[in-house]
Amino acid sequence: MSAVRAAERAAVLIEALPYIQRFAGQVVVVKYGGNALAGSTDDDALSLFAQDLVLMRAVGMRPVVVHGGGPQISSLMTRLGKVTEFRNGLRVTDAETVDIARMVLIGQVNPQLVSAINVHGPIAVGVSGEDAGLIKARARDPELGFVGDVTAVNPTILDSLIGDGFIPVVATIGTDEQGQAYNINADTVAGAIAEALLAEKLVYLTDIEGLRRVVDDPASLIRQTTPDELDRLLADGVIAGGMIPKVGSCVRAVRHGVRRAHILDGRIPHVLLLEVFTDEGIGTMVRLLNDEQREPVSEQQRTGADDHSTTSPRTEDVL
């Protein structure tokens, strides 16, 4: 290795040092979407994502992964000869469809993520919102069937896994008080879990570079913003479609104890590391105006409260 190359690598490590020190012991909730990750194949994309998570854990951070599986659900429904029906952009979910969603999320997508991480050691554990009462839900609209809204998050099982050094990987199926399963938008669940865990960061990996003030103008990329500005952009219709639940969850999470939320371009290799461990960062960051005055949440603060679960309904779109 040349002296110049060695110096460049050393500079990268030195740049990362203050962030490693700052975020050690802090929870970072990451919403995973397989169609928004870098890599020439799905396997490559998943491998790069897993490497980022493992490195974050190795330097003391506490990542939590939340995933959905809309494309995979649609694919299996097609193979089974079942027609997918959408109303106002929401999938109508009858009893058979919610069973298909459970099979895909808990039986396919979740094990794939866990296995990719565990290539690097036995450190990932898959759970669903049904486990230990993690995600409580209620029906959004009888006409949509078993499409749910989050009513409460009980993070006890996640606290236990995090405390034991594991990376929880959460499938977004929730249940009501009678045990009925509901399919819930993964963006919404990620925000609710970040709130319940008092996470340092909530990260959404997308297929865009970040938010723009003018949709068709790349120069209008928003590097930093606040919940108040995002409220205005939502009201003005600048933010639309699939970004609405992501942005809505960012706004709510930052207002309810999550220090910062990020919308990143998952097509960039190792985008998580670029955001967390570099001076420049990447994508769009959401924070309160006075967040620099806040200290990171301590372990005692995060787990010592009698009840830090979220309890108010969240009603963003379900995909």
N, C-alpha and C positions, 0 to 999 in steps of 0.2 A: 504494500500500500504506500502510495506516495505521501510525502509530508503534507502536501496541500490537501489531499483527500482526507487524510487523518485529521487535519485541523478543521475541515468542514464538518466531519462527523462529531468531533468534540464540541464544536459550536452549537450543533443541533441539541446535544445533550445538555449543555449549559443553559440554552434557552428554555428547555423543558423543566429545569430544576425547580424554579419558583412555583410553577404550576403543580408539579408533583408534590411539593411540600404543602401547598395551599389546599389541594383537593384530597389529600390522604385522609381516608376514613369517611369521605363524603359519598352520598348516594347519587348516582346518575341514572335516570330512567330513560331508556332508549326505545323509541317505537321503530320496529323493524318492518320494512316492506320489501319483499324480494325483487319486485320489479323496479326498484329505485336504487339498486346497488351496483357498484362498479364491478367489472369482470366480463370476460368474453363469454362465459357460460354461467348458469345459475350456481354451479358448484364453485367456480372461481369467486363469484360475488360473496357467497356464503363463507368461504374460507377467509377472504380478506376481512369481512365483518367480524368473524370469530377471533382473528388475530388481534384486532383492535380491542375487543373486550378483554381478552386474556392479558394483554399488556396493561390495560387500565387496572385490572385487578392486581397484577403483579407489583404495581407501584403504589398499592394501598387504596385505590378507589374501589367503590362498591357498585358495580353496574347491575341494573335490573333490566331485562328485556321484556317488552310487550309486543305481541304480534297478532295480526289477523290472518286472513287467507281468502279474501274475496275471489281472486281469479281461480284458485284451486277449488273452491266450492262450486263455482260456475262450471268448471271443467268436469268435475265428477257428476254434477247434475245432468250435464249433456250426455255423458257416457251412460248414465242410467235412464236416459230417455225422458227426463223431467224438464219441463219448460220453465225457465226462469222468468218471473214476472216482477217488474219494477213499477212502483207508484211514487211519483215525485222523487225519483232517484233512489228510492229505498226498496230493497228486496222483500217481496212478500214471502213470509217464512211460516209455512204450515208445519204440522207435526213432523212430516217426513223430511222437510227441508231442514228443520233444526237438528234432526238426527244426522243428516248429511253434514251439516256444519260442525257438529261435535266430532264426527268421524275424521273430517279433514283437519280441523284445528288441533284436536287432542291426539289423533292417531297418525297424522302425517306431518304437518308443518312443525308442530312442537318437537317431536323426536328428531327431525332433521336438524333443527337449530341446536338442540342439546348435543347431538352427536358431533356436529361440526366444532362446537366449543370443546367438547371432551376429548377430541384428538390431542389437545394440549395438556390433558390431565383430567382427573375426575372432579371437575369443579362446577359443572352446570347441572341444575335440577329442573325438570319440567313440572309445572303446576297449571291448573286451570282455575278460573274464577269460582268453580264449584268446590274446590278443595278448601276445607277448614273455614267455609263461609267467607272466602276472600272477597267476592264481588256479589253484592245483593242487587237485584234488579226488579223492575216492574215493566209490564207491557206498555209500549208507547201508544199504540193505537190498535184497537181490536181488528181493524181492517188489514193491518200489516201482519197479524199473527204473532209469532214469538220473536218479535224485534223488541229489544229491551233498552231501557234507560237505566243508568247506574243510580241507585238510591243510597248505597253505602259501601265503603271499603273497610274491611277488617284486615289490617296488615300483619297480624300476628305471625302467620306462617312465613311471610316474607322477612320479617324481623329475625325470626329464628334461623332461616337459611342464610341471610346476610351475616348474622352474628357468627355463624359457623364457617364462614369463608366461601360460601357457594354463590354462584350466579343464578338467580331465579329466572326462569323463562316462562312467561305467563301467556296462556291461551285465553282469549277473551270471550268465554262463555260464563254467564252469570246465572244465578237462580233466585227465585222469589221465596217467600216464607214457606210455601208448600213444596218446594223442591223442583218446581218447573224450570226447565232450562230456557235461556234466552240468548240469542246471538246479539252481541253489542259491538258497536263501532270501536275499533282498536285505538283510534286517535283519542276518543273520549276516555277510554279505560286508562290509557297511558297517563293522561292528565290527572285523573282521579287517584291513581296509584302514586304519582309523584307528590300530590298534595298530602296523601295519607302518610307517606314516608318522610315528609319534610325534606324532599330531595334538594340537593344543591343545584342540579340541572335537570331539565326535561328536554330531550332531543328528538326531533322528528327528522328522519331520513326520507327525502322526497326525490322527485325527478326534475326539480327545478333548482336554480342556483340560490334562490332565496326569494323574499318578497320584493315587489317593485311598486313604487308609487304610481307609475304609468306602466300598464301591463306590457305594452309593445316596445318599451324603451329600456334596453339593458343598462343604460347609464343611470337609470332611476332606482337601481338596486338599493334596498334599505339595509344598511349594515347594522345599525342599532335603532331600536324603537321602544316605545312604551305601550302599556295597555291602553292608555287614553288615545294615542294616535291610531292604534289598531281598531279601536271602537269606531273611530271616524271613517277609516278605510272600509270597514265592514258596512257601515251605514250608507256610504257613498257607492257601494257596489264594486269597489276596486278589487276586493277579495271575493272570489266566487267559487262555485263548484266544490271540488274535493278539498280545497284549501280552507273552507269555512270551518269544519270541525277541528282542524289542526290549529288554526289561529284562535278560534274560540277557546280551545283548551289551554293554549299558551296564555291567553289573557287571564283566564280564571286561575290557573295554577300560580302565576306570578303574584296575583293579588291575594292568594291564600297560602303563602309561605314558601313557595319554590323560588329560589333566588334568581335564577335565570332560565329562560327557555330559548331554544335554538331551532331554526328551520334550515337544514343543510342539504346540499346536493349529494345524495348518496352515490351518484355515478362517479364521483371523484374517489380514487383509491385512498383508503385510510383517512377518510374525511373526519372521522371521530377524533383521531389523533391530531390532525391539523387544527381542529377547533379547540381542543382541550389544552394542548401542550405548546402552542406557538403564540408569539406576540400579536401577529396580525389576525389570527382567527379566520373564519370563513363563514359564508352564509349570512343569515339574519339573526340577531340576538335581541331578545325581549327582556327588559328589566324595568324595575321601578326607578324613578329619577333619583331617589336617595339610597339606592341599594349599596353604594360604595361604603355607606356608614354601617352596614350590617355585618356582623361577624358570621362566619360559617356556623352551621348548626352542629353542636357537639353531639356525641353519641348519647350522653345522658339526656339532653334535650329531646333527641329524636325518639328514644325508646322509653323515657322515664315518665311521660305523661300517662295518666290513667286511661285516656281514650283520645287518640289522635286520628281516628278514622274519619273519612268524609261521610257526611250524612245527607247533604242536600242533593236533590235530583240533578242530573246533568242530561241535557236534552239535545245535544248536537246530533247531526245526521248519522244514521247507521248505514254502512255500505253493504 
